[in-house]
Amino acid sequence: MSEARRPAEASVDPSATDSRHQSRSGNPVPEPRVASMFDSIAPVYDRMNTIMTAGLDGRWRRAAVRAARVSPGGSALDVACGTGKLTAALGAAVGPTGRVVGVDLSTAMLEEARRAFGELGQVEFVAGNALDLPFEANVFDAATIAFGLRNLASFEDGFREMARVVRPGGRVVCLELTTPRPKIAGRFYSAVFGRMAPSVGRVFGRREAYAYLPHSLDGFPNAEELAETMRQVGLANVTVRRLALGALALHSGEVR
Ligand SMILES: C[S@@+](CC[C@H](N)C(=O)[O-])C[C@H]1O[C@@H](n2cnc3c(N)ncnc32)[C@H](O)[C@@H]1O
């Protein structure tokens, strides 16, 4: 398909046409602060995730792996890999003859990733910035980013970098919280991220970092706007799939 398709789910997104809706093009929080917040929550990140998602995050990451369409012997880059769960799931998909690299800004998150998955021969974790990836062009079959995009100073540049390092025909995949949420998912989100995250974060002694999470979604582009950003960087056949009662969006596009 030469021109990107507008998926039906995304085109009915009401805030896409709402003139009051104003989206940010990137995260206003400076990178060093983002990195230090993730450094501070690294030791509790996986436990917090399991609590806040009721253990469903594994299912969502598996959907991201399927969207990346990698096969045994293939390769993938997992951007903003954090503690490496998606990186490892991609590693399982490419198998021992494949190669998967996880890249992240936070050294403490990378340490957790290496501790958990360092034994996997096909998986490697490296320090780097999503907006200036330390890789040549066209080297991976797919690039993924899960719950990382909303932290980047420029969403468009994040997608541009992912598209740059993926070979033509490969996939760029983004799993992220989304707006607006249908009523039920909206209430669930407000309860879990607006109130529960800072409280549970306090229990773990990381209140400030977990208070950042709900705010990182303020003004985040809705699913259709994000799809348009992917098209703008040249990705084709962009699709959007809603998960978790519409609270998450799984975007996928093809490198030309
Ligand atoms: C919410 S965590 C998501 C981690 C993991 N992908 C997951 O699914 O659990 C966001 C991650 O993005 C990383 N990050 C934020 N800004 C980044 C940047 N500019 N470049 C690379 N990583 C970044 C953080 O250090 C953190 O590990």
The ligand as a Tripos MOL2 file, in Angstrom:
@<TRIPOS>MOLECULE
LIG
   27    29     1     0     0
SMALL
NO_CHARGES

@<TRIPOS>ATOM
      1 C1          8.0510    3.3820   31.8890 C.3       1 LIG1
      2 S1          9.6470    2.7750   31.5140 S.3       1 LIG1
      3 C2          9.2950    1.5090   30.3350 C.3       1 LIG1
      4 C3         10.3050    0.3990   30.3710 C.3       1 LIG1
      5 C4          9.9970   -0.8190   29.5160 C.3       1 LIG1
      6 N1          9.9870   -0.5070   28.1060 N.3       1 LIG1
      7 C5          8.7250   -1.5050   29.9100 C.2       1 LIG1
      8 O1          7.9130   -1.7920   29.0370 O.co2     1 LIG1
      9 O2          8.5520   -1.7790   31.0980 O.co2     1 LIG1
     10 C6         10.3000    4.0620   30.4980 C.3       1 LIG1
     11 C7         11.7660    3.9030   30.1880 C.3       1 LIG1
     12 O3         12.1280    4.8950   29.2290 O.3       1 LIG1
     13 C8         13.4820    5.2600   29.4920 C.3       1 LIG1
     14 N2         13.7610    6.5270   28.7980 N.ar      1 LIG1
     15 C9         13.2210    7.7250   29.0370 C.ar      1 LIG1
     16 N3         13.7060    8.6350   28.1920 N.ar      1 LIG1
     17 C10        14.5840    7.9840   27.3780 C.ar      1 LIG1
     18 C11        15.4170    8.3700   26.2990 C.ar      1 LIG1
     19 N4         15.4480    9.6390   25.8610 N.pl3     1 LIG1
     20 N5         16.1930    7.4310   25.6960 N.ar      1 LIG1
     21 C12        16.1830    6.1500   26.1280 C.ar      1 LIG1
     22 N6         15.4290    5.7190   27.1580 N.ar      1 LIG1
     23 C13        14.6260    6.6300   27.7740 C.ar      1 LIG1
     24 C14        13.5270    5.3250   30.9980 C.3       1 LIG1
     25 O4         14.8420    5.3150   31.5110 O.3       1 LIG1
     26 C15        12.6980    4.0910   31.3630 C.3       1 LIG1
     27 O5         13.5110    2.9670   31.5270 O.3       1 LIG1
@<TRIPOS>BOND
     1     1     2 1
     2     2     3 1
     3     2    10 1
     4     3     4 1
     5     4     5 1
     6     5     6 1
     7     5     7 1
     8     7     8 2
     9     7     9 1
    10    10    11 1
    11    11    12 1
    12    11    26 1
    13    12    13 1
    14    13    14 1
    15    13    24 1
    16    14    15 ar
    17    14    23 ar
    18    15    16 ar
    19    16    17 ar
    20    17    18 ar
    21    17    23 ar
    22    18    19 1
    23    18    20 ar
    24    20    21 ar
    25    21    22 ar
    26    22    23 ar
    27    24    25 1
    28    24    26 1
    29    26    27 1
@<TRIPOS>SUBSTRUCTURE
     1 LIG1         1 GROUP 0 **** ****
